[in-house]
Amino acid sequence: MHKCSKLACIILGSLCGIATVIPMLDDKGWWIQSLEFFRLQLAALLLLTALIYGFILRRRRSRLELVFLLLLLAAIVPHALRLYPYTPLVQPQVKSSVDHDEDRMSLLIANVLQENDDYDALLRTVELHSPDLILLLEVDQRWRDGLRPLEGDFEHTVLHPLDNAYGIALYSKFELRDPRVVERVQEDVPSIYTRVVLPSGAQLCLFGVHPKPPSPTENTNSTNRDAELILIGRDAESSKLPCVVAGDLNDVVWSPTIRRFQEASGLLDPRVGRGFYPTYNAKLPLIRWPLDHAFLSDELRLVEFRRLDSIGSDHFPILLTVSRAPEHSAAQADIAPPSDEGQAKNREVIDEAMDSDK
């Protein structure tokens, strides 16, 4: 039993160590990119394995066994460094709002899962939380028909149903100006760009996005996803209005791609300093990642950021409420722009994506 337990720790620890090293490779292949998602699970497995292995060796251990134990502990470090910003030990990038002014906007973000047909669950969620805007992903014609009751309360809409799991819809109680459906990188993978008029008359830009993930059934590498996020980031950075970029980004908050997106856009992550808020997979409690996002300009402060209950989808919805406070923008975190090397890398990714789509 002692030998079997030790062997099991060696095998599991070695596999977790390999999975830790592989994402460090500069490769956009789907399986390498997918390993980036598992940092929380890998860190937990490495820590558990190290504790069990250390307990087994508590009385007798060789130098080689001690080295392996130290390697297990060392393998936790790169995961901890990536995950640390999303703990309460870090100052939030987005400050909390303390004012109760009229320049507020609440946004419900939900990937509904195209084959899910529990329209009533989403309608009940909307009724319970009464958001000002609703951004929905994976909307097909069935979902558009099932959600027609929303159109009474949400006068302004941008509806673009598709049957390929990349349909998108926006429902708004606030006026939308110049709303557009845009396909930045891939055909039939749309985003929504619009200006939102707040109750005070002030405006902000909203980008609703859902790029394709790197996967064997979608894109075999992450180039198109990465390029779309960089392009949207540039659009947000050049906007003269405060911006919100929201949606299912098919990437985790701690990934290098999200870091490059933040550098390109200058937008802030409300998860930093507050928590992971994992939204996928709603059906698998032990394998969950933060894939649904909202990033904010420094002119916006956070009133609420909350993961809501299941709506029958494989994603949990998120409720975001922000307050416009341009006079406090200097007090927010400052995201450094990309270096010259980073800008060159971004251009390379965009060029590669555009060439592959021709």
Buried (B, 14 or more C-beta within 10 A) or exposed (E): EEEEEBEBBBEBBBEBBEBBEBBEEEEBEBEBBBBBBBBBBBBBBBBBBBBBBBEBBEEEBEEEBEEBBEBBBEBBEBBEEBBEBBEEEEEBBBBEBEBEEEBBBBBBBBBBBBEBEBBEBBBEBBEEBEBBBBBBBBBBEBBBEBBEEBEEEBEBBBBBBBEEBBBBBBBBBBBBEEBEBBEBBBEEBBBBBBBBBBEEEBBBBBBBBBBBBBBEEBBEBBBBBBBBBBBBBBBBBEBEBBBBBBBBBBBBBBBBBBBBBBBBBBBBBBBBBBBBBBBBBBEEEEEBBBBBBBBBBBBBBBBBBEBBEBBBBBBBBBBBBBBBBEEBBEEBBEBEEBEEEBBEBBEEBBEBBBEBEE
